[in-house]
Amino acid sequence: MAEQTVRHLVRIVNTDLDGSKPLCKALTKIKGVGFMFANAACILAQMDKYKKVGLLTDEEIKKISDVLKEPAKFSVPSWLLNRRKDPEDGTDKHLVSANVSFVSENDIKYMKKMRSYKGMRHSLGQPVRGQRTRSNFRKNKGKVSLGVKKRADAKAGRP
């Protein structure tokens, strides 16, 4: 039996993965891939999810990256995808790696442009999802200091 060499870094979907970790655990390090989607990708690619990533062959790496890039071809249920009913074309998609942050930034820019409530909250630096602001979100407001001011002679130790 030929001895397999263990690769320490394996590149899948433009992300370097640790070769000593199991496949299902390592896939969660890819942006846009959570535990459930990684588990589904391993099942659809018909791979052992406990196999070390460093022991994967090039064909297995290609197969798993195909499942991650285009899960619709492998009949992944729509509730597992991270971008359902895309506003541009109405299809269900799954975004991975740099596409996640790119699309998210574009969505926020679009909300700001059309001046929706969420867009205005983003532009003001306020919480977007209805949290209270009386006691939280008091940092990062520029040079305005909040809280209690102490007297100068209190620092010197005078009564």
C-alpha positions in Angstrom: 0.0 0.0 0.0 1.4 3.4 -1.0 1.9 5.8 1.9 -0.2 8.9 1.6 1.4 12.2 2.4 -0.6 14.5 4.6 -1.0 18.0 3.3 -0.9 20.6 6.1 -2.9 23.2 4.2 -5.6 22.4 1.7 -7.2 25.1 -0.5 -10.9 24.7 -1.0 -13.0 27.6 -2.4 -10.2 30.2 -2.0 -9.8 29.3 1.7 -6.8 27.5 3.3 -8.0 24.7 5.6 -6.1 22.9 8.3 -5.1 19.5 7.0 -5.2 17.9 10.5 -8.9 18.5 11.1 -11.9 16.4 10.0 -13.6 17.5 6.8 -16.9 18.6 8.3 -15.2 20.7 11.0 -12.7 22.2 8.6 -15.4 23.3 6.1 -17.0 25.5 8.7 -13.9 27.8 8.4 -15.0 28.8 4.9 -17.1 32.0 5.1 -20.7 31.2 4.3 -20.5 27.5 5.3 -21.9 26.6 8.7 -22.2 23.2 10.4 -25.4 22.1 8.8 -24.3 23.1 5.3 -20.9 21.4 5.8 -22.6 18.3 6.9 -24.9 18.3 3.9 -22.0 18.9 1.5 -20.2 15.9 2.9 -23.2 13.7 2.5 -23.9 15.0 -1.1 -20.3 14.5 -2.1 -20.4 11.0 -0.6 -17.4 11.5 1.6 -16.6 10.5 5.2 -17.0 13.7 7.2 -14.5 12.5 9.8 -11.7 12.0 7.2 -8.8 14.4 7.7 -8.7 17.1 5.1 -5.0 16.6 4.5 -5.7 13.0 3.2 -8.1 14.1 0.5 -7.2 13.5 -3.1 -7.5 16.1 -5.8 -10.7 14.6 -7.2 -12.3 14.6 -3.8 -11.3 18.3 -3.3 -12.8 19.1 -6.7 -16.0 17.3 -5.9 -16.5 19.0 -2.5 -15.7 22.4 -4.0 -18.3 21.8 -6.7 -20.9 21.0 -4.1 -20.0 24.2 -2.2 -20.1 26.4 -5.3 -23.2 25.1 -6.9 -25.4 23.2 -4.4 -28.5 23.5 -6.6 -27.0 20.9 -8.9 -26.9 18.4 -6.0 -30.5 19.1 -4.9 -29.7 20.9 -1.6 -33.0 21.9 0.1 -33.7 25.6 -0.3 -34.0 26.2 3.5 -30.3 25.4 3.8 -29.2 28.1 1.4 -28.0 31.4 2.8 -29.6 33.7 0.1 -33.1 32.7 -0.8 -35.2 34.7 -3.2 -32.4 37.0 -4.4 -33.8 40.5 -5.1 -32.1 40.7 -8.5 -33.3 37.5 -10.1 -35.5 35.8 -7.5 -33.6 32.5 -7.4 -32.2 30.6 -4.4 -28.4 30.8 -4.1 -25.7 29.9 -1.7 -22.8 32.3 -1.4 -19.4 31.3 -0.1 -16.0 33.1 0.6 -15.6 36.7 -0.6 -19.1 36.7 -2.3 -20.8 36.8 1.1 -19.3 40.1 2.3 -19.5 41.6 -1.2 -23.2 41.0 -1.6 -23.9 42.0 2.0 -22.1 45.4 1.4 -24.1 45.9 -1.8 -27.3 45.2 0.0 -26.5 47.8 2.7 -25.5 50.4 0.0 -28.8 49.7 -1.8 -30.8 50.2 1.5 -28.9 53.5 2.1 -29.6 54.6 -1.5 -33.3 54.1 -1.3 -33.3 55.6 2.2 -35.2 52.8 3.9 -35.4 52.7 7.7 -32.7 50.1 7.9 -30.5 52.0 5.5 -30.9 55.2 7.5 -30.0 53.3 10.7 -26.9 51.9 9.0 -25.8 55.4 7.8 -26.3 56.9 11.3 -24.3 54.1 13.0 -27.4 53.1 15.1 -28.6 49.6 15.8 -30.7 48.3 12.9 -32.8 45.6 14.3 -34.9 47.4 17.0 -32.6 47.2 20.0 -32.9 49.9 22.7 -30.3 52.6 22.7 -30.6 54.2 26.1 -27.9 52.1 27.8 -26.2 50.2 25.0 -24.5 51.4 21.9 -22.8 54.3 23.7 -19.4 53.9 22.2 -17.9 55.0 18.9 -19.7 58.3 18.8 -16.8 60.5 17.9 -15.3 62.9 20.5 -18.5 63.1 22.6 -17.6 61.5 25.9 -20.4 59.8 27.8 -20.7 58.8 31.5 -19.7 60.5 34.7 -17.0 63.2 34.7 -14.8 63.4 37.8 -13.4 66.5 39.2 -9.8 67.4 38.7 -9.0 67.6 42.4 -10.6 64.1 43.0 -7.8 62.6 40.9 -5.1 64.3 43.1 -6.5 62.6 46.2 -8.0 65.6 47.9 -11.2 65.3 49.8 
